[in-house]
Amino acid sequence: MKKLSILLPAILCIALLQAQQPTTKNQQAVQQTIIKFFDALSNRDSVSLKAHSTADITLYEYGQVWNMDTLILKAITLNQSANFKRTNSFEFINTTVDKNTAWITYRLQSIILKDGKQVTVQWLETVVLAKERKQWRVKHLHSTRTKIS
């Protein structure tokens, strides 16, 4: 019983230390921008993709520098599989907001169905967002693929 009375407070302290701080309204808005950006990518919707990006967006993918035209070409134009489906899930690690600039780091897992084959891909990504006309937009995205299965 004595061991239990010592162990229980220790477990509670560890749980409290690992608990995430509640996100602010601005942090939630930044996170929603990322979710909508990837929803547009999943839906192969270039109009919505552009709406959630700055005009001068840069993406750092697979050792290359892409712009919006490259992203649309590789993710939408060349992706005409009729049974394509992409489902994204996010684990937000850090979201920092400072006036008209935000930084966010997250883990992204995408389950992709294409041509009858399913693959799960995981990335670690960092994004810089800019606030334009009261809306957060993706300005720079750096992506590191961490796993494919």
C-alpha positions in Angstrom: 0.0 0.0 0.0 2.9 2.3 0.8 4.4 1.7 -2.6 1.1 2.6 -4.2 0.8 5.8 -2.4 4.2 6.9 -3.6 3.7 5.5 -7.2 0.4 7.2 -7.8 1.5 10.8 -7.3 4.6 10.1 -9.5 2.4 8.8 -12.3 0.1 11.9 -12.0 3.0 14.3 -12.1 4.4 12.6 -15.3 0.9 12.7 -16.9 0.5 16.4 -16.1 4.0 17.3 -17.4 3.3 15.5 -20.7 -0.2 17.1 -21.2 -0.3 19.5 -24.1 -1.2 23.1 -23.5 -4.5 24.2 -24.9 -4.2 25.8 -28.3 -5.2 29.4 -28.8 -7.7 30.7 -31.3 -4.8 31.9 -33.6 -3.0 28.5 -33.3 -6.2 26.7 -34.2 -6.7 28.9 -37.3 -3.1 28.1 -38.4 -3.7 24.4 -37.9 -7.0 24.6 -39.8 -5.2 26.2 -42.7 -2.8 23.3 -42.9 -5.7 20.8 -42.8 -7.6 22.7 -45.5 -4.4 22.9 -47.6 -4.0 19.1 -47.5 -7.8 18.6 -48.0 -7.4 20.6 -51.3 -4.4 18.4 -52.2 -6.4 15.2 -51.5 -9.4 16.4 -53.5 -7.1 17.5 -56.4 -8.6 21.0 -56.1 -6.1 23.5 -57.4 -8.4 26.5 -56.8 -8.7 25.7 -53.1 -5.0 24.9 -52.9 -4.2 28.3 -54.2 -6.7 29.9 -51.8 -4.7 28.5 -48.9 -1.3 29.5 -50.2 0.6 32.7 -50.9 1.2 33.5 -54.5 5.0 32.9 -54.0 4.7 29.6 -52.1 7.8 27.5 -52.0 7.8 23.8 -51.1 11.0 21.8 -50.3 10.2 18.3 -51.4 12.6 15.3 -51.9 15.7 17.6 -52.2 13.9 19.8 -54.8 12.4 23.3 -54.6 8.8 23.4 -55.9 6.5 26.3 -56.6 2.7 26.1 -57.0 2.9 25.1 -60.6 5.2 22.2 -59.7 2.8 21.1 -56.9 -0.2 21.2 -59.2 1.6 19.3 -62.0 2.9 16.5 -59.7 -0.1 16.2 -57.3 -3.0 17.0 -59.6 -2.3 17.1 -63.3 -0.2 13.9 -63.4 -2.5 12.2 -60.8 -5.5 11.2 -62.9 -6.2 7.8 -61.2 -10.0 7.4 -61.2 -10.1 5.6 -57.8 -7.6 8.0 -56.0 -8.3 8.7 -52.4 -6.0 10.3 -49.8 -6.8 10.5 -46.1 -4.6 12.7 -43.9 -4.1 12.7 -40.2 -2.0 15.2 -38.3 -0.1 15.3 -35.0 0.7 18.9 -34.3 3.9 19.3 -32.5 4.4 23.0 -32.2 2.4 26.0 -33.4 3.8 29.5 -32.9 1.9 32.7 -34.0 3.5 36.2 -34.1 1.3 38.9 -35.6 1.3 38.1 -39.4 3.7 35.1 -39.4 3.2 31.6 -38.0 5.4 28.5 -37.8 4.0 25.1 -37.4 5.6 21.6 -37.1 3.6 18.4 -37.3 3.7 14.8 -38.3 1.5 14.0 -41.3 0.3 10.5 -42.1 -1.5 10.0 -45.4 -3.2 6.8 -46.4 -3.2 6.9 -50.2 -5.3 4.6 -52.5 -4.3 4.8 -56.1 -4.8 2.3 -58.9 -6.1 -0.3 -56.5 -3.0 -0.1 -54.2 -2.9 1.3 -50.7 0.2 2.9 -49.2 0.7 4.7 -46.0 3.2 7.6 -46.0 4.5 9.6 -43.1 6.2 12.9 -43.1 7.7 15.4 -40.6 6.9 18.9 -41.9 7.5 22.5 -41.0 5.5 25.3 -42.5 5.8 29.0 -42.4 2.5 30.8 -42.9 1.7 34.5 -43.7 -1.5 36.3 -42.8 -2.9 38.0 -45.9 -6.3 39.8 -45.9 -7.0 38.3 -42.4 -6.4 34.7 -43.6 -3.5 32.4 -42.9 -1.8 31.1 -46.0 1.1 28.6 -46.6 4.2 30.4 -47.7 7.0 27.8 -47.2 6.6 24.1 -46.6 9.6 21.8 -45.8 8.8 18.1 -45.9 10.8 15.1 -44.8 9.4 11.7 -45.6 9.9 9.5 -42.6 8.2 6.2 -43.5 6.4 4.4 -46.4 4.5 1.2 -45.9 
